[in-house]
């Protein structure tokens, strides 16, 4: 046996990591907010104070830790206002794990739309009968850019990440489980268009828009004010607890 400050020695030449990336704000790049949602909505990065709309709930069905945030769905369902402003930077990335529990509903995963669904950004998915197609909206005063396709699954964890480069016409790239979303039947990926978001990022809702909120759970939500690359998105998808 020998000493190794980066891990625990099991035998000569064999170590196991003690690095906790799931609680690290700087993995794989410095985030503006990290909500681990392990029975609370504390921002690990310490920059934002999130708030529940509706009854706070947590479930032991978790991707990391002991709990995830549980959402009741529907037009009056619960959601979390993260306080993170989508317009604070011209480029951003959102990464989170989603577990859908109702196969018959359309679900918003996150978004920043106003109450009329006129302006903002939203990421959602259809029900099982429509193959769980993913649906991404960019809205500016009622004028929309939209991409639809791919397949989301139910009753299991899926990782989703969206990156946005606001320069020029704007480019949003959509990743599912570490890879670029394919199988589109509407729009393109990457999609183009810049949004103006009058609201903060909301989890389990398209914003404060009161319709079709998520039935299910969300875990490990990260927000960045930079556009992460495909390799970094892969790191987030393969992240494991120590």
C-alpha positions, 0 to 999 in steps of 0.5 A: 500500500502507498499514500495517495492524496487524491483517493483512498488506497485499496491496494497498491496501484488501486484507488477510488475517487473521493471527488464529489462532482455532484456537489461541485459548482465548478464542474465541468465549468463554473456554474451560476447556480446548482440545485441538487434538490436533495430535500431542499432548493438550496443553491450550492453555488450560493448566488440565488434563492429559489422558491416553490410555487405550490406545495413543496415536495420531494421523492426518494426516486433520485438520480443523485443523493436521497431525494429529487424534487417532485412535481404535481403537474397540470395547469395549477401544478407546483414548480420552482422559480430558480431566480436565475435570469435567462437574459443575464448573459448572451450565452447560457447552458441549462442541464438537468435530469428529468423523470416523467411519471404520467404517460398521458400528459404533455410536460414542460421541463423548464422555461422562462415564458410569461403568463401568455406564452408570448415571450420566453424560452421553453423545453417540453415533451409530448405524451407517450401516444406521440412518442414522447417527442421533445418540443422546444420553443423560442418566443418573442412577442408571440412570434415563435421558433420551434423544434420538435422530435426525438423521443423522451421516455417515462419512468426512468431518468433522462438527462437533458442539456441545452446550450445557447449562443446569443451572438448573431441570430442565436444558436440553441443546441439540444442534447439528450443523454449526452448526445445531440438530439436527432429524429426531428420532424420540425425545425433543426438542431441546432435551432436559431433564434434569440429570446427575450425572457420577462421571467426567471428560469422555472423548473417543471414549468414553461415559466409562469405560464399556467399550463401542462406543468411536469408530472414527475421529478427533477434532479441536479439542475445546473445553470451556466452563463456560458455555452458548454461544448459537447465534451462538457455536456458528456461529462454532465451526463456521465457524472456519478456520485463518489 
